[in-house]
Amino acid sequence: SRGFVYVRESETLIAQAGKMVNEIILKCMEDDAIEWSTIKQNIRDYLNQFLFEQTKRRPMILPIIMEV
């Protein structure tokens, strides 16, 4: 959240965004979308819309997926 929001004042927003990312990933898995580029694009799209509705700002969203 560098330069986007002050983390200590926006803990709820950050937690909601994290929860939304988990839901997006689960939905992609249900739809058998296993391409990382598709998952990243879905995260960008939905998170961008959510954050704009909450803050009226459009941050740069850089999803990084790591294989474990």
PQR file of N, CA, C, O and H, with PARSE charges and radii, in Angstrom:
ATOM      1  N   SER A   1       0.828  -1.201   0.000 -0.4000 1.5000
ATOM      2  CA  SER A   1       0.000   0.000   0.000 -0.0000 2.0000
ATOM      3  C   SER A   1       0.864   1.253   0.000  0.5500 1.7000
ATOM      4  O   SER A   1       0.448   2.295   0.505 -0.5500 1.4000
ATOM      5  N   ARG A   2       2.025   1.159  -0.545 -0.4000 1.5000
ATOM      6  CA  ARG A   2       2.946   2.284  -0.575 -0.0000 2.0000
ATOM      7  C   ARG A   2       2.340   3.510  -1.244  0.5500 1.7000
ATOM      8  O   ARG A   2       2.026   3.482  -2.434 -0.5500 1.4000
ATOM      9  H   ARG A   2       2.363   0.312  -0.956  0.4000 1.0000
ATOM     10  N   GLY A   3       2.177   4.585  -0.481 -0.4000 1.5000
ATOM     11  CA  GLY A   3       1.677   5.829  -1.035 -0.0000 2.0000
ATOM     12  C   GLY A   3       0.193   5.844  -1.344  0.5500 1.7000
ATOM     13  O   GLY A   3      -0.314   6.826  -1.886 -0.5500 1.4000
ATOM     14  H   GLY A   3       2.433   4.608   0.485  0.4000 1.0000
ATOM     15  N   PHE A   4      -0.507   4.781  -1.011 -0.4000 1.5000
ATOM     16  CA  PHE A   4      -1.937   4.698  -1.335 -0.0000 2.0000
ATOM     17  C   PHE A   4      -2.781   5.099  -0.141  0.5500 1.7000
ATOM     18  O   PHE A   4      -3.556   6.053  -0.221 -0.5500 1.4000
ATOM     19  H   PHE A   4      -0.095   3.984  -0.571  0.4000 1.0000
ATOM     20  N   VAL A   5      -2.644   4.396   0.945 -0.4000 1.5000
ATOM     21  CA  VAL A   5      -3.358   4.718   2.185 -0.0000 2.0000
ATOM     22  C   VAL A   5      -2.397   4.539   3.355  0.5500 1.7000
ATOM     23  O   VAL A   5      -1.409   3.811   3.253 -0.5500 1.4000
ATOM     24  H   VAL A   5      -2.015   3.622   1.009  0.4000 1.0000
ATOM     25  N   TYR A   6      -2.688   5.198   4.449 -0.4000 1.5000
ATOM     26  CA  TYR A   6      -1.914   5.031   5.660 -0.0000 2.0000
ATOM     27  C   TYR A   6      -2.373   3.736   6.322  0.5500 1.7000
ATOM     28  O   TYR A   6      -3.531   3.631   6.725 -0.5500 1.4000
ATOM     29  H   TYR A   6      -3.490   5.790   4.532  0.4000 1.0000
ATOM     30  N   VAL A   7      -1.499   2.765   6.440 -0.4000 1.5000
ATOM     31  CA  VAL A   7      -1.861   1.405   6.855 -0.0000 2.0000
ATOM     32  C   VAL A   7      -2.537   1.376   8.219  0.5500 1.7000
ATOM     33  O   VAL A   7      -3.528   0.668   8.395 -0.5500 1.4000
ATOM     34  H   VAL A   7      -0.558   2.850   6.113  0.4000 1.0000
ATOM     35  N   ARG A   8      -2.034   2.113   9.166 -0.4000 1.5000
ATOM     36  CA  ARG A   8      -2.608   2.062  10.527 -0.0000 2.0000
ATOM     37  C   ARG A   8      -4.036   2.590  10.571  0.5500 1.7000
ATOM     38  O   ARG A   8      -4.834   2.157  11.402 -0.5500 1.4000
ATOM     39  H   ARG A   8      -1.228   2.688   9.023  0.4000 1.0000
ATOM     40  N   GLU A   9      -4.356   3.512   9.691 -0.4000 1.5000
ATOM     41  CA  GLU A   9      -5.712   4.058   9.654 -0.0000 2.0000
ATOM     42  C   GLU A   9      -6.635   3.237   8.763  0.5500 1.7000
ATOM     43  O   GLU A   9      -7.853   3.412   8.806 -0.5500 1.4000
ATOM     44  H   GLU A   9      -3.708   3.864   9.016  0.4000 1.0000
ATOM     45  N   SER A  10      -6.072   2.348   7.960 -0.4000 1.5000
ATOM     46  CA  SER A  10      -6.864   1.612   6.973 -0.0000 2.0000
ATOM     47  C   SER A  10      -6.754   0.104   7.143  0.5500 1.7000
ATOM     48  O   SER A  10      -6.828  -0.635   6.162 -0.5500 1.4000
ATOM     49  H   SER A  10      -5.083   2.205   7.925  0.4000 1.0000
ATOM     50  N   GLU A  11      -6.580  -0.358   8.372 -0.4000 1.5000
ATOM     51  CA  GLU A  11      -6.443  -1.792   8.612 -0.0000 2.0000
ATOM     52  C   GLU A  11      -7.670  -2.566   8.141  0.5500 1.7000
ATOM     53  O   GLU A  11      -7.539  -3.665   7.603 -0.5500 1.4000
ATOM     54  H   GLU A  11      -6.521   0.243   9.169  0.4000 1.0000
ATOM     55  N   THR A  12      -8.849  -2.008   8.335 -0.4000 1.5000
ATOM     56  CA  THR A  12     -10.087  -2.665   7.909 -0.0000 2.0000
ATOM     57  C   THR A  12     -10.127  -2.790   6.394  0.5500 1.7000
ATOM     58  O   THR A  12     -10.494  -3.840   5.866 -0.5500 1.4000
ATOM     59  H   THR A  12      -8.955  -1.115   8.772  0.4000 1.0000
ATOM     60  N   LEU A  13      -9.753  -1.731   5.695 -0.4000 1.5000
ATOM     61  CA  LEU A  13      -9.742  -1.753   4.235 -0.0000 2.0000
ATOM     62  C   LEU A  13      -8.760  -2.800   3.716  0.5500 1.7000
ATOM     63  O   LEU A  13      -9.079  -3.540   2.786 -0.5500 1.4000
ATOM     64  H   LEU A  13      -9.455  -0.878   6.124  0.4000 1.0000
ATOM     65  N   ILE A  14      -7.580  -2.866   4.303 -0.4000 1.5000
ATOM     66  CA  ILE A  14      -6.572  -3.839   3.885 -0.0000 2.0000
ATOM     67  C   ILE A  14      -7.062  -5.257   4.168  0.5500 1.7000
ATOM     68  O   ILE A  14      -6.847  -6.154   3.353 -0.5500 1.4000
ATOM     69  H   ILE A  14      -7.321  -2.264   5.058  0.4000 1.0000
ATOM     70  N   ALA A  15      -7.712  -5.472   5.302 -0.4000 1.5000
ATOM     71  CA  ALA A  15      -8.245  -6.796   5.637 -0.0000 2.0000
ATOM     72  C   ALA A  15      -9.353  -7.197   4.660  0.5500 1.7000
ATOM     73  O   ALA A  15      -9.414  -8.349   4.229 -0.5500 1.4000
ATOM     74  H   ALA A  15      -7.887  -4.744   5.965  0.4000 1.0000
ATOM     75  N   GLN A  16     -10.220  -6.260   4.316 -0.4000 1.5000
ATOM     76  CA  GLN A  16     -11.284  -6.543   3.347 -0.0000 2.0000
ATOM     77  C   GLN A  16     -10.699  -6.882   1.979  0.5500 1.7000
ATOM     78  O   GLN A  16     -11.191  -7.779   1.295 -0.5500 1.4000
ATOM     79  H   GLN A  16     -10.171  -5.324   4.667  0.4000 1.0000
ATOM     80  N   ALA A  17      -9.663  -6.172   1.586 -0.4000 1.5000
ATOM     81  CA  ALA A  17      -9.018  -6.436   0.301 -0.0000 2.0000
ATOM     82  C   ALA A  17      -8.385  -7.827   0.295  0.5500 1.7000
ATOM     83  O   ALA A  17      -8.476  -8.547  -0.700 -0.5500 1.4000
ATOM     84  H   ALA A  17      -9.263  -5.443   2.142  0.4000 1.0000
ATOM     85  N   GLY A  18      -7.755  -8.200   1.386 -0.4000 1.5000
ATOM     86  CA  GLY A  18      -7.165  -9.534   1.493 -0.0000 2.0000
ATOM     87  C   GLY A  18      -8.216 -10.627   1.415  0.5500 1.7000
ATOM     88  O   GLY A  18      -8.017 -11.648   0.757 -0.5500 1.4000
ATOM     89  H   GLY A  18      -7.681  -7.615   2.194  0.4000 1.0000
ATOM     90  N   LYS A  19      -9.330 -10.405   2.088 -0.4000 1.5000
ATOM     91  CA  LYS A  19     -10.434 -11.364   2.040 -0.0000 2.0000
ATOM     92  C   LYS A  19     -10.985 -11.474   0.622  0.5500 1.7000
ATOM     93  O   LYS A  19     -11.324 -12.565   0.164 -0.5500 1.4000
ATOM     94  H   LYS A  19      -9.491  -9.575   2.622  0.4000 1.0000
ATOM     95  N   MET A  20     -11.072 -10.338  -0.068 -0.4000 1.5000
ATOM     96  CA  MET A  20     -11.572 -10.344  -1.436 -0.0000 2.0000
ATOM     97  C   MET A  20     -10.629 -11.128  -2.355  0.5500 1.7000
ATOM     98  O   MET A  20     -11.091 -11.859  -3.231 -0.5500 1.4000
ATOM     99  H   MET A  20     -10.796  -9.452   0.304  0.4000 1.0000
ATOM    100  N   VAL A  21      -9.332 -10.986  -2.166 -0.4000 1.5000
ATOM    101  CA  VAL A  21      -8.363 -11.725  -2.983 -0.0000 2.0000
ATOM    102  C   VAL A  21      -8.537 -13.227  -2.760  0.5500 1.7000
ATOM    103  O   VAL A  21      -8.496 -14.003  -3.716 -0.5500 1.4000
ATOM    104  H   VAL A  21      -8.957 -10.393  -1.454  0.4000 1.0000
ATOM    105  N   ASN A  22      -8.728 -13.638  -1.517 -0.4000 1.5000
ATOM    106  CA  ASN A  22      -8.967 -15.063  -1.237 -0.0000 2.0000
ATOM    107  C   ASN A  22     -10.212 -15.565  -1.958  0.5500 1.7000
ATOM    108  O   ASN A  22     -10.206 -16.659  -2.524 -0.5500 1.4000
ATOM    109  H   ASN A  22      -8.760 -13.008  -0.741  0.4000 1.0000
ATOM    110  N   GLU A  23     -11.268 -14.779  -1.940 -0.4000 1.5000
ATOM    111  CA  GLU A  23     -12.509 -15.166  -2.617 -0.0000 2.0000
ATOM    112  C   GLU A  23     -12.305 -15.251  -4.133  0.5500 1.7000
ATOM    113  O   GLU A  23     -12.834 -16.155  -4.780 -0.5500 1.4000
ATOM    114  H   GLU A  23     -11.273 -13.891  -1.480  0.4000 1.0000
ATOM    115  N   ILE A  24     -11.549 -14.325  -4.691 -0.4000 1.5000
ATOM    116  CA  ILE A  24     -11.279 -14.343  -6.129 -0.0000 2.0000
ATOM    117  C   ILE A  24     -10.511 -15.604  -6.504  0.5500 1.7000
ATOM    118  O   ILE A  24     -10.830 -16.254  -7.500 -0.5500 1.4000
ATOM    119  H   ILE A  24     -11.119 -13.591  -4.166  0.4000 1.0000
ATOM    120  N   ILE A  25      -9.508 -15.949  -5.717 -0.4000 1.5000
ATOM    121  CA  ILE A  25      -8.712 -17.147  -5.999 -0.0000 2.0000
ATOM    122  C   ILE A  25      -9.580 -18.398  -5.903  0.5500 1.7000
ATOM    123  O   ILE A  25      -9.484 -19.282  -6.755 -0.5500 1.4000
ATOM    124  H   ILE A  25      -9.249 -15.421  -4.908  0.4000 1.0000
ATOM    125  N   LEU A  26     -10.421 -18.482  -4.882 -0.4000 1.5000
ATOM    126  CA  LEU A  26     -11.306 -19.645  -4.749 -0.0000 2.0000
ATOM    127  C   LEU A  26     -12.270 -19.741  -5.923  0.5500 1.7000
ATOM    128  O   LEU A  26     -12.535 -20.836  -6.420 -0.5500 1.4000
ATOM    129  H   LEU A  26     -10.499 -17.764  -4.191  0.4000 1.0000
ATOM    130  N   LYS A  27     -12.797 -18.606  -6.371 -0.4000 1.5000
ATOM    131  CA  LYS A  27     -13.710 -18.607  -7.513 -0.0000 2.0000
ATOM    132  C   LYS A  27     -12.995 -19.063  -8.779  0.5500 1.7000
ATOM    133  O   LYS A  27     -13.551 -19.818  -9.576 -0.5500 1.4000
ATOM    134  H   LYS A  27     -12.582 -17.717  -5.968  0.4000 1.0000
ATOM    135  N   CYS A  28     -11.764 -18.602  -8.962 -0.4000 1.5000
ATOM    136  CA  CYS A  28     -10.982 -19.035 -10.126 -0.0000 2.0000
ATOM    137  C   CYS A  28     -10.728 -20.536 -10.088  0.5500 1.7000
ATOM    138  O   CYS A  28     -10.772 -21.202 -11.122 -0.5500 1.4000
ATOM    139  H   CYS A  28     -11.312 -17.988  -8.315  0.4000 1.0000
ATOM    140  N   MET A  29     -10.464 -21.065  -8.906 -0.4000 1.5000
ATOM    141  CA  MET A  29     -10.227 -22.506  -8.775 -0.0000 2.0000
ATOM    142  C   MET A  29     -11.490 -23.295  -9.087  0.5500 1.7000
ATOM    143  O   MET A  29     -11.425 -24.363  -9.695 -0.5500 1.4000
ATOM    144  H   MET A  29     -10.428 -20.524  -8.066  0.4000 1.0000
ATOM    145  N   GLU A  30     -12.641 -22.769  -8.672 -0.4000 1.5000
ATOM    146  CA  GLU A  30     -13.913 -23.433  -8.965 -0.0000 2.0000
ATOM    147  C   GLU A  30     -14.201 -23.430 -10.458  0.5500 1.7000
ATOM    148  O   GLU A  30     -14.786 -24.378 -10.984 -0.5500 1.4000
ATOM    149  H   GLU A  30     -12.694 -21.901  -8.178  0.4000 1.0000
ATOM    150  N   ASP A  31     -13.791 -22.363 -11.143 -0.4000 1.5000
ATOM    151  CA  ASP A  31     -14.030 -22.235 -12.578 -0.0000 2.0000
ATOM    152  C   ASP A  31     -12.922 -22.890 -13.405  0.5500 1.7000
ATOM    153  O   ASP A  31     -12.902 -22.759 -14.628 -0.5500 1.4000
ATOM    154  H   ASP A  31     -13.316 -21.594 -10.716  0.4000 1.0000
ATOM    155  N   ASP A  32     -12.005 -23.591 -12.747 -0.4000 1.5000
ATOM    156  CA  ASP A  32     -10.872 -24.256 -13.388 -0.0000 2.0000
ATOM    157  C   ASP A  32      -9.984 -23.295 -14.159  0.5500 1.7000
ATOM    158  O   ASP A  32      -9.381 -23.670 -15.165 -0.5500 1.4000
ATOM    159  H   ASP A  32     -12.021 -23.698 -11.752  0.4000 1.0000
ATOM    160  N   ALA A  33      -9.902 -22.055 -13.690 -0.4000 1.5000
ATOM    161  CA  ALA A  33      -8.996 -21.074 -14.292 -0.0000 2.0000
ATOM    162  C   ALA A  33      -7.655 -21.202 -13.574  0.5500 1.7000
ATOM    163  O   ALA A  33      -7.440 -20.600 -12.522 -0.5500 1.4000
ATOM    164  H   ALA A  33     -10.391 -21.750 -12.873  0.4000 1.0000
ATOM    165  N   ILE A  34      -6.763 -21.992 -14.156 -0.4000 1.5000
ATOM    166  CA  ILE A  34      -5.490 -22.240 -13.487 -0.0000 2.0000
ATOM    167  C   ILE A  34      -4.339 -21.447 -14.104  0.5500 1.7000
ATOM    168  O   ILE A  34      -3.204 -21.532 -13.633 -0.5500 1.4000
ATOM    169  H   ILE A  34      -6.937 -22.481 -15.011  0.4000 1.0000
ATOM    170  N   GLU A  35      -4.620 -20.690 -15.137 -0.4000 1.5000
ATOM    171  CA  GLU A  35      -3.592 -19.842 -15.733 -0.0000 2.0000
ATOM    172  C   GLU A  35      -3.306 -18.677 -14.792  0.5500 1.7000
ATOM    173  O   GLU A  35      -4.220 -17.963 -14.379 -0.5500 1.4000
ATOM    174  H   GLU A  35      -5.542 -20.621 -15.519  0.4000 1.0000
ATOM    175  N   TRP A  36      -2.045 -18.495 -14.461 -0.4000 1.5000
ATOM    176  CA  TRP A  36      -1.689 -17.432 -13.530 -0.0000 2.0000
ATOM    177  C   TRP A  36      -2.044 -16.065 -14.061  0.5500 1.7000
ATOM    178  O   TRP A  36      -2.426 -15.179 -13.297 -0.5500 1.4000
ATOM    179  H   TRP A  36      -1.303 -19.075 -14.797  0.4000 1.0000
ATOM    180  N   SER A  37      -1.924 -15.885 -15.358 -0.4000 1.5000
ATOM    181  CA  SER A  37      -2.245 -14.570 -15.934 -0.0000 2.0000
ATOM    182  C   SER A  37      -3.729 -14.249 -15.770  0.5500 1.7000
ATOM    183  O   SER A  37      -4.093 -13.095 -15.548 -0.5500 1.4000
ATOM    184  H   SER A  37      -1.614 -16.605 -15.979  0.4000 1.0000
ATOM    185  N   THR A  38      -4.587 -15.268 -15.879 -0.4000 1.5000
ATOM    186  CA  THR A  38      -6.028 -15.071 -15.687 -0.0000 2.0000
ATOM    187  C   THR A  38      -6.329 -14.715 -14.231  0.5500 1.7000
ATOM    188  O   THR A  38      -7.121 -13.813 -13.956 -0.5500 1.4000
ATOM    189  H   THR A  38      -4.291 -16.206 -16.060  0.4000 1.0000
ATOM    190  N   ILE A  39      -5.703 -15.415 -13.321 -0.4000 1.5000
ATOM    191  CA  ILE A  39      -5.920 -15.153 -11.895 -0.0000 2.0000
ATOM    192  C   ILE A  39      -5.438 -13.745 -11.550  0.5500 1.7000
ATOM    193  O   ILE A  39      -6.131 -13.008 -10.848 -0.5500 1.4000
ATOM    194  H   ILE A  39      -5.060 -16.148 -13.544  0.4000 1.0000
ATOM    195  N   LYS A  40      -4.262 -13.369 -12.037 -0.4000 1.5000
ATOM    196  CA  LYS A  40      -3.732 -12.028 -11.769 -0.0000 2.0000
ATOM    197  C   LYS A  40      -4.653 -10.945 -12.326  0.5500 1.7000
ATOM    198  O   LYS A  40      -4.894  -9.932 -11.670 -0.5500 1.4000
ATOM    199  H   LYS A  40      -3.700 -13.967 -12.607  0.4000 1.0000
ATOM    200  N   GLN A  41      -5.159 -11.158 -13.522 -0.4000 1.5000
ATOM    201  CA  GLN A  41      -6.038 -10.158 -14.140 -0.0000 2.0000
ATOM    202  C   GLN A  41      -7.349 -10.029 -13.365  0.5500 1.7000
ATOM    203  O   GLN A  41      -7.862  -8.923 -13.189 -0.5500 1.4000
ATOM    204  H   GLN A  41      -4.963 -11.981 -14.056  0.4000 1.0000
ATOM    205  N   ASN A  42      -7.892 -11.160 -12.900 -0.4000 1.5000
ATOM    206  CA  ASN A  42      -9.111 -11.110 -12.087 -0.0000 2.0000
ATOM    207  C   ASN A  42      -8.869 -10.357 -10.792  0.5500 1.7000
ATOM    208  O   ASN A  42      -9.707  -9.560 -10.370 -0.5500 1.4000
ATOM    209  H   ASN A  42      -7.476 -12.058 -13.043  0.4000 1.0000
ATOM    210  N   ILE A  43      -7.736 -10.601 -10.163 -0.4000 1.5000
ATOM    211  CA  ILE A  43      -7.402  -9.882  -8.924 -0.0000 2.0000
ATOM    212  C   ILE A  43      -7.317  -8.391  -9.200  0.5500 1.7000
ATOM    213  O   ILE A  43      -7.878  -7.589  -8.454 -0.5500 1.4000
ATOM    214  H   ILE A  43      -7.055 -11.248 -10.506  0.4000 1.0000
ATOM    215  N   ARG A  44      -6.617  -8.011 -10.271 -0.4000 1.5000
ATOM    216  CA  ARG A  44      -6.493  -6.590 -10.617 -0.0000 2.0000
ATOM    217  C   ARG A  44      -7.855  -5.950 -10.843  0.5500 1.7000
ATOM    218  O   ARG A  44      -8.142  -4.878 -10.309 -0.5500 1.4000
ATOM    219  H   ARG A  44      -6.161  -8.662 -10.877  0.4000 1.0000
ATOM    220  N   ASP A  45      -8.692  -6.611 -11.638 -0.4000 1.5000
ATOM    221  CA  ASP A  45      -9.984  -6.035 -12.012 -0.0000 2.0000
ATOM    222  C   ASP A  45     -10.895  -5.847 -10.803  0.5500 1.7000
ATOM    223  O   ASP A  45     -11.403  -4.751 -10.568 -0.5500 1.4000
ATOM    224  H   ASP A  45      -8.458  -7.481 -12.072  0.4000 1.0000
ATOM    225  N   TYR A  46     -11.100  -6.918 -10.035 -0.4000 1.5000
ATOM    226  CA  TYR A  46     -12.032  -6.841  -8.904 -0.0000 2.0000
ATOM    227  C   TYR A  46     -11.499  -5.955  -7.785  0.5500 1.7000
ATOM    228  O   TYR A  46     -12.254  -5.195  -7.179 -0.5500 1.4000
ATOM    229  H   TYR A  46     -10.686  -7.808 -10.226  0.4000 1.0000
ATOM    230  N   LEU A  47     -10.214  -6.050  -7.514 -0.4000 1.5000
ATOM    231  CA  LEU A  47      -9.638  -5.242  -6.443 -0.0000 2.0000
ATOM    232  C   LEU A  47      -9.621  -3.760  -6.824  0.5500 1.7000
ATOM    233  O   LEU A  47      -9.849  -2.899  -5.974 -0.5500 1.4000
ATOM    234  H   LEU A  47      -9.601  -6.668  -8.006  0.4000 1.0000
ATOM    235  N   ASN A  48      -9.354  -3.462  -8.087 -0.4000 1.5000
ATOM    236  CA  ASN A  48      -9.375  -2.083  -8.560 -0.0000 2.0000
ATOM    237  C   ASN A  48     -10.763  -1.477  -8.369  0.5500 1.7000
ATOM    238  O   ASN A  48     -10.892  -0.351  -7.888 -0.5500 1.4000
ATOM    239  H   ASN A  48      -9.169  -4.161  -8.777  0.4000 1.0000
ATOM    240  N   GLN A  49     -11.788  -2.214  -8.743 -0.4000 1.5000
ATOM    241  CA  GLN A  49     -13.163  -1.729  -8.588 -0.0000 2.0000
ATOM    242  C   GLN A  49     -13.504  -1.524  -7.113  0.5500 1.7000
ATOM    243  O   GLN A  49     -14.084  -0.502  -6.746 -0.5500 1.4000
ATOM    244  H   GLN A  49     -11.683  -3.128  -9.134  0.4000 1.0000
ATOM    245  N   PHE A  50     -13.147  -2.489  -6.268 -0.4000 1.5000
ATOM    246  CA  PHE A  50     -13.434  -2.400  -4.840 -0.0000 2.0000
ATOM    247  C   PHE A  50     -12.734  -1.194  -4.210  0.5500 1.7000
ATOM    248  O   PHE A  50     -13.351  -0.420  -3.478 -0.5500 1.4000
ATOM    249  H   PHE A  50     -12.676  -3.319  -6.566  0.4000 1.0000
ATOM    250  N   LEU A  51     -11.440  -1.045  -4.504 -0.4000 1.5000
ATOM    251  CA  LEU A  51     -10.686   0.057  -3.896 -0.0000 2.0000
ATOM    252  C   LEU A  51     -11.162   1.418  -4.389  0.5500 1.7000
ATOM    253  O   LEU A  51     -11.153   2.386  -3.629 -0.5500 1.4000
ATOM    254  H   LEU A  51     -10.940  -1.674  -5.098  0.4000 1.0000
ATOM    255  N   PHE A  52     -11.574   1.503  -5.647 -0.4000 1.5000
ATOM    256  CA  PHE A  52     -12.098   2.776  -6.149 -0.0000 2.0000
ATOM    257  C   PHE A  52     -13.401   3.131  -5.449  0.5500 1.7000
ATOM    258  O   PHE A  52     -13.621   4.291  -5.100 -0.5500 1.4000
ATOM    259  H   PHE A  52     -11.581   0.716  -6.264  0.4000 1.0000
ATOM    260  N   GLU A  53     -14.264   2.147  -5.241 -0.4000 1.5000
ATOM    261  CA  GLU A  53     -15.529   2.400  -4.540 -0.0000 2.0000
ATOM    262  C   GLU A  53     -15.287   2.863  -3.115  0.5500 1.7000
ATOM    263  O   GLU A  53     -16.028   3.700  -2.601 -0.5500 1.4000
ATOM    264  H   GLU A  53     -14.085   1.204  -5.525  0.4000 1.0000
ATOM    265  N   GLN A  54     -14.256   2.326  -2.470 -0.4000 1.5000
ATOM    266  CA  GLN A  54     -13.992   2.649  -1.071 -0.0000 2.0000
ATOM    267  C   GLN A  54     -13.219   3.958  -0.890  0.5500 1.7000
ATOM    268  O   GLN A  54     -13.465   4.692   0.067 -0.5500 1.4000
ATOM    269  H   GLN A  54     -13.654   1.646  -2.887  0.4000 1.0000
ATOM    270  N   THR A  55     -12.285   4.256  -1.804 -0.4000 1.5000
ATOM    271  CA  THR A  55     -11.376   5.378  -1.578 -0.0000 2.0000
ATOM    272  C   THR A  55     -11.421   6.456  -2.654  0.5500 1.7000
ATOM    273  O   THR A  55     -10.858   7.536  -2.474 -0.5500 1.4000
ATOM    274  H   THR A  55     -12.085   3.660  -2.581  0.4000 1.0000
ATOM    275  N   LYS A  56     -12.089   6.169  -3.772 -0.4000 1.5000
ATOM    276  CA  LYS A  56     -12.107   7.074  -4.933 -0.0000 2.0000
ATOM    277  C   LYS A  56     -10.692   7.298  -5.487  0.5500 1.7000
ATOM    278  O   LYS A  56     -10.390   8.359  -6.032 -0.5500 1.4000
ATOM    279  H   LYS A  56     -12.546   5.292  -3.917  0.4000 1.0000
ATOM    280  N   ARG A  57      -9.837   6.286  -5.340 -0.4000 1.5000
ATOM    281  CA  ARG A  57      -8.483   6.306  -5.876 -0.0000 2.0000
ATOM    282  C   ARG A  57      -8.262   5.039  -6.689  0.5500 1.7000
ATOM    283  O   ARG A  57      -8.920   4.023  -6.466 -0.5500 1.4000
ATOM    284  H   ARG A  57     -10.083   5.423  -4.898  0.4000 1.0000
ATOM    285  N   ARG A  58      -7.343   5.109  -7.619 -0.4000 1.5000
ATOM    286  CA  ARG A  58      -7.018   3.949  -8.455 -0.0000 2.0000
ATOM    287  C   ARG A  58      -5.534   3.606  -8.277  0.5500 1.7000
ATOM    288  O   ARG A  58      -4.692   4.099  -9.027 -0.5500 1.4000
ATOM    289  H   ARG A  58      -6.808   5.934  -7.800  0.4000 1.0000
ATOM    290  N   PRO A  59      -5.216   2.775  -7.302 -0.5600 1.5000
ATOM    291  CA  PRO A  59      -3.809   2.424  -7.084  0.2800 2.0000
ATOM    292  C   PRO A  59      -3.312   1.435  -8.142  0.5500 1.7000
ATOM    293  O   PRO A  59      -4.104   0.761  -8.800 -0.5500 1.4000
ATOM    294  N   MET A  60      -2.018   1.364  -8.288 -0.4000 1.5000
ATOM    295  CA  MET A  60      -1.425   0.360  -9.156 -0.0000 2.0000
ATOM    296  C   MET A  60      -1.429  -0.959  -8.378  0.5500 1.7000
ATOM    297  O   MET A  60      -0.882  -1.035  -7.278 -0.5500 1.4000
ATOM    298  H   MET A  60      -1.375   1.912  -7.753  0.4000 1.0000
ATOM    299  N   ILE A  61      -2.037  -1.979  -8.942 -0.4000 1.5000
ATOM    300  CA  ILE A  61      -2.155  -3.274  -8.269 -0.0000 2.0000
ATOM    301  C   ILE A  61      -1.218  -4.248  -8.959  0.5500 1.7000
ATOM    302  O   ILE A  61      -1.349  -4.504 -10.156 -0.5500 1.4000
ATOM    303  H   ILE A  61      -2.481  -1.918  -9.836  0.4000 1.0000
ATOM    304  N   LEU A  62      -0.275  -4.788  -8.207 -0.4000 1.5000
ATOM    305  CA  LEU A  62       0.715  -5.714  -8.740 -0.0000 2.0000
ATOM    306  C   LEU A  62       0.597  -7.060  -8.026  0.5500 1.7000
ATOM    307  O   LEU A  62       1.297  -7.296  -7.041 -0.5500 1.4000
ATOM    308  H   LEU A  62      -0.168  -4.580  -7.235  0.4000 1.0000
ATOM    309  N   PRO A  63      -0.277  -7.946  -8.508 -0.5600 1.5000
ATOM    310  CA  PRO A  63      -0.406  -9.245  -7.858  0.2800 2.0000
ATOM    311  C   PRO A  63       0.831 -10.112  -8.145  0.5500 1.7000
ATOM    312  O   PRO A  63       1.301 -10.190  -9.280 -0.5500 1.4000
ATOM    313  N   ILE A  64       1.332 -10.743  -7.118 -0.4000 1.5000
ATOM    314  CA  ILE A  64       2.469 -11.656  -7.260 -0.0000 2.0000
ATOM    315  C   ILE A  64       2.036 -13.000  -6.711  0.5500 1.7000
ATOM    316  O   ILE A  64       1.651 -13.113  -5.547 -0.5500 1.4000
ATOM    317  H   ILE A  64       0.950 -10.679  -6.196  0.4000 1.0000
ATOM    318  N   ILE A  65       2.101 -14.019  -7.556 -0.4000 1.5000
ATOM    319  CA  ILE A  65       1.683 -15.352  -7.166 -0.0000 2.0000
ATOM    320  C   ILE A  65       2.937 -16.218  -7.035  0.5500 1.7000
ATOM    321  O   ILE A  65       3.762 -16.277  -7.947 -0.5500 1.4000
ATOM    322  H   ILE A  65       2.413 -13.927  -8.501  0.4000 1.0000
ATOM    323  N   MET A  66       3.064 -16.873  -5.912 -0.4000 1.5000
ATOM    324  CA  MET A  66       4.223 -17.733  -5.680 -0.0000 2.0000
ATOM    325  C   MET A  66       3.759 -19.175  -5.554  0.5500 1.7000
ATOM    326  O   MET A  66       2.813 -19.475  -4.826 -0.5500 1.4000
ATOM    327  H   MET A  66       2.394 -16.824  -5.171  0.4000 1.0000
ATOM    328  N   GLU A  67       4.425 -20.047  -6.261 -0.4000 1.5000
ATOM    329  CA  GLU A  67       4.112 -21.468  -6.169 -0.0000 2.0000
ATOM    330  C   GLU A  67       4.784 -22.019  -4.915  0.5500 1.7000
ATOM    331  O   GLU A  67       5.964 -21.773  -4.663 -0.5500 1.4000
ATOM    332  H   GLU A  67       5.193 -19.803  -6.852  0.4000 1.0000
ATOM    333  N   VAL A  68       4.011 -22.767  -4.137 -0.4000 1.5000
ATOM    334  CA  VAL A  68       4.539 -23.336  -2.888 -0.0000 2.0000
ATOM    335  C   VAL A  68       4.559 -24.842  -3.014  0.5500 1.7000
ATOM    336  O   VAL A  68       4.966 -25.535  -2.081 -0.5500 1.4000
ATOM    337  H   VAL A  68       3.053 -22.967  -4.342  0.4000 1.0000
TER
END
